[in-house]
Amino acid sequence: MRITRLFKSFFESEKAGGLILLIATLLSLALANSSISEVYLSIWHHPIGNHNAEYWINDGLMAIFFLLIGLELEREVYMGELSKFKEALLPFSAALGGMIVPAILYLAFNSGTTTHSGYGIPMATDIAFAIGILSLLGNKVPLSLKVFLTALAVIDDLGAIIMIALFYTKTLYFTNLLISLGIFGILLILNRLKVKSLIWYLIGGVFMWYFMLHSGVHATITGILLAFAIPFGDGNPKSISYQLEHWLHKPVAFVIIPLFALSNTAIIIGKDWMHAFTSNYSIGILAGLCIGKPLGIVIASFIAVKLKLTELPKGINWSQLLGIGFLGGIGFTMSIFITLLAFDDAVIINNAKFTILIASLISGIIGFIWLNQSLSQKKKSTNE
């Protein structure tokens, strides 16, 4: 299996980023529930222009995060795990099942209620945390499993982005949307004309982001669009797509995502915190992430393989795939992101965030234990 240097760099940055993300989350929870809680919370609500700091992180900096996801997806499509149709069908099927089943489980508890709009919350997978936990298993993890999880998580994030664009847009301003898409069209033309100066794409991206921000469609969608407008070429280290992706790894992993975690996990845990798990939306999130994710990933993969549309990569068995399914239940970043779009009530948002943290923790622990056991058994049987 050909693994590019950029994939290794991506995997390593996400692995380290997962640890930083965990530290940022724990720190944010501790400060939000300390004696300086009001001061800490006021930092994220401090006005910057017409909005507060949290808004600019979620609508501005996260667009850069999605740009990185888009560049990673583009690389996978052109020369990675998704470059061959039959090989791409497995992570694609797994991701699709991992989105549909959790949403169905959530709606089973929330259909017809005021919280039904949260069905997108358990559909997402957090790349940094999932890869971070997988990396704790060390050298016993086959390379094919790392690549599969990365492809699955990237496709999963793309699905979440499409969900945001289609179903979490409340008010649409067509003029601004058309201007934004028009700029995207111009950038595509520059691509076709083989303009390889990155500055023109970045300038166009800023304007595209501005008009998308004022169109009603979430501005982070710009990141994905911009990624596919930037010339990929043959993916060599001299291409501007490669260089930009390489440059974004560390700022995203060590600055943007930790800032997102700090600002969005400032969750106040009250004395009656157990009651947060009795509401329908909390039960739906728990069921979706902890049960729906692994079930959906395994069932969809099994159907695709049995229909002979695809096959399991060399070195991966069904037990390991189930372990990956549990890691897929680590929603965190994208789940919290969708929570902010799905709900307006501050109490519901706070409780949903807390539930996401607990569900992600449960999924991560089960996934780690399951994979550790499965990989150890395989290694033992190989040695015998």
Buried (B, 14 or more C-beta within 10 A) or exposed (E): EEBBEBBEBBBBBBBBBBBBBBEBBEBBBEBBBEEEBEEBBEBBEEEEEEEBBBBBBBBBBBBBBBBBBBBBBBBBBBBBBBBEEEBBBBBBBBBBBBBBBBBBBBBBBBEEBEBBBBBBBBBBBBBBBBBBBBBBBEEEBBBBBBBBBBBBBBBBBBBBBEBBBEEBBEEEEEEBBEBBBEBBEBBEEBBEEEBBEBEEBBEBBEBBBBBBBBBBBBBBBBBBBBBBBBBBBEBEEEBBBBBBBBEBBEBBBBBBBBBBBBBBBBBEEEEEEEEBBEBBBBBBBBBBBBBBBBBBBBBBBBEBBEEEBBEBBEBBBEBBBBBBBBBBBBBBBBBBBBBBBBBEEEEBBBBBBBBBBBBBBBBBEBBBEBBBEBBEEBEEEEEE
